[in-house]
Amino acid sequence: MSMDAVLFWFLSIVVIGAGLSVVLMSNPIYSALSLVMTMVGVAALFATLNAYFLAGVQLIVYTGAVMVLFVMVLMLFDLKRELQAFSRGKITGFFKIAGVGVLAGLLVGVITFTTQKTSLIAEGSPLAADIAAQAASGADNTKILSENLFLKNILGFELLGVLLLVIAIGVVALSRSKGGTHARD
């Protein structure tokens, strides 16, 4: 067995084990730290595939920024009171099951829509011709990705930034409201 295969299997076991501990840990802080380990392992897997850009983005964006946000949210709330609020009642149980049903329906819809769009691209649409022309020109994939992200799809990129800002402000506002752990007296 080659060293690459050994490294792949080691990282796969680390990622699967850390992913399972995210779900199985009862302490939310340990769960968040397990999620960090999962994301670092995925970044290492990207690096073994020579996808250094994706490995860097995985480390910087997900492991760095998103996990800091998760841990900040965990620290702001009184988790014992929140656990009691979400674990009782028949009405809340109904809403949980309904929410899972809605999310499952959305997931099926997205998968269906994506497979239809993929078949349209494969049939020779202008988008497929544009992608093929850029790839044939020998242009750098990172350059193509950045041009698509920052020139053609800038509105979605900016809206995502605004959405993340609104989420962070909402978390702080909720934590300071009456009954939160950091409520003003």
CORVENGI-V95941 format. One record per pair of residues at least 12 apart in sequence whose ideal C-beta (glycine too) atoms are under 7 Angstrom apart, sorted by sequence separation. I is the first residue (numbers start at 0). J is the second residue. D is the distance in whole Angstrom. If there is no record, write none. Layout:
i->I j->J d->D
i->I j->J d->D
This chain:
i->21 j->33 d->5
i->42 j->54 d->5
i->45 j->57 d->6
i->20 j->33 d->4
i->21 j->34 d->5
i->42 j->57 d->4
i->17 j->33 d->5
i->21 j->37 d->6
i->41 j->57 d->6
i->42 j->58 d->5
i->17 j->36 d->4
i->18 j->37 d->5
i->38 j->57 d->6
i->17 j->37 d->4
i->42 j->62 d->7
i->14 j->37 d->6
i->17 j->40 d->6
i->38 j->61 d->5
i->39 j->62 d->6
i->38 j->62 d->4
i->14 j->40 d->4
i->13 j->40 d->5
i->14 j->41 d->6
i->35 j->62 d->6
i->10 j->40 d->5
i->14 j->44 d->7
i->35 j->66 d->5
i->34 j->66 d->7
i->10 j->43 d->5
i->10 j->44 d->5
i->31 j->66 d->7
i->10 j->47 d->7
i->31 j->69 d->5
i->31 j->70 d->5
i->7 j->47 d->6
i->6 j->47 d->6
i->31 j->73 d->6
i->3 j->47 d->7
i->28 j->73 d->6
i->27 j->73 d->5
i->27 j->78 d->6
i->52 j->141 d->5
i->75 j->170 d->7
i->72 j->170 d->5
i->76 j->174 d->6
i->68 j->167 d->7
i->75 j->174 d->4
i->77 j->180 d->4
i->76 j->180 d->6
i->75 j->180 d->6
i->75 j->181 d->6
